[in-house]
């Protein structure tokens, strides 16, 4: 199921297709874009929308985060969408 691992779905896609574009913009199908999206990503740093409710430092969420990363403090408060990322970075991530 693609939504469970969107970065990996993009990597599988990139293995089958040759893109001229260097950056990938991952969004949900229900996102409404009113203006062109500036590319704030770089080849070494992706750009994503911050979500105030995703906070690994929160004691309620920290126990979940610790299962994957210890300590969880370096986890950015972002979701997987929308994200702008360089295709080489995405391949390394997934």
Beta strands, then each sheet from edge to edge (+ up, - down):
strand 1: 23-26
strand 2: 47-50
strand 3: 78-86
sheet 1: 1+ 3- 2+
end
